[in-house]
Amino acid sequence: MKQWRKWLPAVLLGILLTLAACGGESGEDASNGNENEGENAETSEEKGTVRIGMNNWAENVAVSNMWKLVLEEKGYTVELEQVEKGFLYEALSSGDLDIGMEIWLPNTDKAFYEKYKEDIDWRETWYEGTKLGLAVPSYMEDVNSIEDLKGSDAFPDKQIVGIDAGASIMSLTEEVINEYDLDYTLAASSEPTMITELKSSMESEEPIVATLWKPHWVFSEMDLKFLEDPKNVYGDSENISYAARKGLEEDQPQVVKWFDNFMLNDDELGSLMASINEAGDAQEGAQKWVDEHQDLIDEWTKE
């Protein structure tokens, strides 16, 4: 018993030293782990958030969702904000949005450009060769020009099916009605509603005239034709570019560089829109397209 008492302090001291050593190692590991977490958090925080304004046009939904996936893969946080065209420009000019994907110039968005030309950073073209106007089903053989609408008995309701009230094509269509002296009303709705009405009318081969544009996936799925515009109210073929808020190039130079490199031809954009339409979900369809076009994306985002 005396011998045990003699060795007890030494045993306790050994246990305490062992525990201290283990505790030191655990503390060091925890410290290293926290440092790593801090580095990751800092990296993520440095990447930042990119806010993209998205109006509800098929090609805009397609490229906006595609870029959301690409940027998130690169470590950015991306917010897609559903906006009408008029608010898009206002938000870009005030800095509430970072990027607007769909700027049609020189004609369609001319009014917005002139209003905000000093307040927005107008960037690079990503699609060339647009078209917009009024479209009807191809089975309407006697209606081939906007002039044919005047006095025609083919449209008893005298209505043009439109999209969002703030879209540039809507104001241009109001000009068309005045220039051609048409006794028609322009019904504002949305792109999905307009497409639904097109499908419904064409299934029963009823007459319909709607505002439409290219690029759009409907032309690959529906037999439609643009009406000739002899007065050229809708203007000539245009290009689609993107715009950014002032200061984004300084805040996110890498993102702006990638978007400046971004370019799609008709087949590439058409396949992206078709992928989304087939999937029935923008993110799912865009992801499928991204997976199949990684070489193209790598070219845009090369360092």
N, C-alpha and C positions, 0 to 999 in steps of 0.2 A: 504494500500500500504506500509506504513511504517512497519506494522507488518510482511508482506511478506519478505521485505528486511531484517528484523531482523532475520527471520528463514532461509533465503536462504543459508548462509554459512554452517549451520548445515546440511541442506539437501544435499548440494553438497559434504560435507565431508562424509556423510553416503554412498552416491553413490560411491564415490571413494574407500572407504573402502571395499564395497561389490565387486566392480570390482577387486580390488587387491586380495581379498580372492579367487574369482573365478579363476583369473589368476594363483594364486599360486597352486590351485588344478589341473588346466589343465597342468601347467608346471610339477607338480609332476607326473601326469599320463603319460605325454609324456616321462618324464625321465624314469619311470618304463618300459614303452613300449620299449624304445630304449635299456634299459639294457637287456630286454628279447630277443630282436632281436640280440643284441650283443652276448648273450649266445648261441642262436641257430646258429648264423653264426660261432662262435668259435667252437661249437661242430661239425658242418659240415666240417669246415676247418681242425679240428683235425683228422677226419676220413680219409680225403685225397682221392687221386685218385689212382686207381689200373689199370695198363695198361696190358692187356692180349693179347699176340700174338696168332693169330688164322689162321692156314692154312686151306685151303678149302677141308678138309676131312669131311665126314658126321658126324662122331662121335665127331670130334673136334669142328665143328660148333655147335653141340648139347650141349656139356658140357660147352663150352665157353658162349653161350647165356644163359644157365641155371644159371651159376654162376654170370653172369651180373645181372640177376634179383634178385638173392639171396643177393648179396652184396649191390645192390641199396636199397633193402628193409631194410638193416641194416644201411643205411645212407652213404654209400660210393659212390663216383663217379667212374664209370667204363668206360674205353675206350677199345673197341675191335679193334685191329689193324690187318688188313688182310696182312699176310706175307707168303712167301715161307719158306720152312724148313731151307734152308741155312741162310737166313737173320734172322730167329728167333733166332738161336744160337748166331749169331753175335750181335744182339740187346740185348740179355740177358747178354752176356759177357761184353758189354759196358755200361749196365745199362739203355739203352733206352726203354726196356720193363721190366716189373716186373715179369711176369709169362708166361711160355709156357706150354700149357695143355697136349701136346702129345709127349712123349719121349718113343720111342720103343727100349728097350734093352733086351738082350745083343747084338743082331746082327744087326738089321736094322739101328739104329742110332749110331753104333759103331764108325764110322769115325768121326762123330761130337763130340761124347763123348771124344774120344782120343785127339781131337784138343782143346777142351774147358774145359777139366775136372778140371783144376785148377781155371777157371774163372767163373764158374757157380755153383750155389747151387743146386745139384741134390737131389730131394725130394722123396716123397712116391709114391708107386704104387696105382693106383685107378681102374685098370682093369687087370684081369689075364686071360691068355689063348688066345692070338692073333693067327692069321694065315695070311700069305700073299703069293701071287704067281700069276700064270696065270690061268684064268678061261675061260671056254667056255660054251655055252648052252648045257644042258643035252641031247638034241636031236642029238648032234654030238657023236654018239655011238662009232665010230672008233677012236676017239681021247680022250685018257684017261691019257696020260703021255706027259711031255714036249718032250720026245724022239719021240713021234708020230708026232710031228710037222715037223720034218726033212724029207724031201722028200714027204710030204703029198700034194696031189692035192686039198685038201679041202679048201686051202687058196690061191687063185690065186694071190692076191695082196701082199702076203708075208709080212703082216704088223701086228704088235702088237699095239693095241690102249692103249696108256699110259695116264698119268696125268701130273701134273706140272713137268717141267724139273728138278727142284731142289729137288724133293722128293726122299727119300732114296730108295723107291721101284723101281724107274727108274734106278738108278745106279746098283742095284742088277739085274734088268732085262737085262741090258747091259752085266753083267757078265754071266747071263744065256745064252744069245745069243752066247757068246764066248765059254763057257764051253760045250754047246751042239752042237756047230758048226752049228748054225741055219742060213739059208739064209733069214733072216727076218730083217726088219727095225723096230725101235721103234719110234712111232709117239707121240711126246709130245703134250698134250692138257691141259685139266683140268678135275677135277672129274665130274662136270656137263656135259661136252661135252662127256666124256667117257660113262656116263650113257645113254645119249641121243643116242649115236651110238649103245649101247647094245640093247636098246628098239627097235630102228628102225630095226636092223638086226633080232632080235628075232620075231618081228611081221610078217616078211616075211620068217622066218626060214632060214635065210642066215648064212653062217659061220662067226664067229668073235672070236678073242682071245684078251683078255684085262687083264691089271694089276688090281688085286683086293685084297681085304683084309677083314678079319673079326676082329672086329665087323663092319657090314655094313647092312643097311636096305634092300639092293637090294636082298639079299638072301631070304628074306621073301616075296618078290614080283615077283622074276624071278626064273625060274628053271635053276640054274647054277651049275657047278661043278668045283672044283679046279683040275688042272692037277697034276698028281704025279710028284714029283721032286726027282728022285732017287739019284742025286748027292747032294741033300740037299743044293743047292746054296742059297735058300731063308731062310735057317736056321730052327731051331725048334720053337715051340710055344714060344711066348714072353709075357711080361707084358707091360702095358702102365703106365707110371708115369708122374709126372709134375716136372718142374724145375723152379727155381726162380733166380733172379739176386742176387748177393752177397749183403748182407746188408738188404734184405727185411725182414728177420725174426726180425731184430732189429727195423726196421721202422714200420712194420705192424705185430706184433707178433700174434694178434688175427686172422688175415687173414691166416697166415701161419699155425696156429693151425687148423683152419677149413679145409684147403686144405689137411693137413696131415690126417685128419679124413675121408676125402672123399673116398668112395669106391662104385663101381657099379658092380653088377653081369650082366650076359648076358641078362637076362630078363629085368632088370631095364634099362640098356643102350639101348636095342632094343626098348623098349616102348618109351623112350625119342626120339630116332631118328624117330620112326614111327609117333609120335605125330607131330613132325616138318614137316615131309614129307606130312602128311595128311593135315596139316594146310596150307602148301605152304608158310609159313612165319616163320622164325626162332624164333622171339620173341613171336609170338602168340602161336606157338606149344610148346615152352619151358614153357610159362606161364601156359598153360593147364596142362602140366606134373607137374610143381611145385605145383599147386593147389591140385593135386591128390596125391602128395607124400610129404606132409608137415611133416609127422612123421619122414621120412627118413632124410629130410633136418634139422629138429630140432636135430636129433642125431649128425649130422656132426657139427652143429654150437652151440652145448651146451657150456655153460660157464664153 
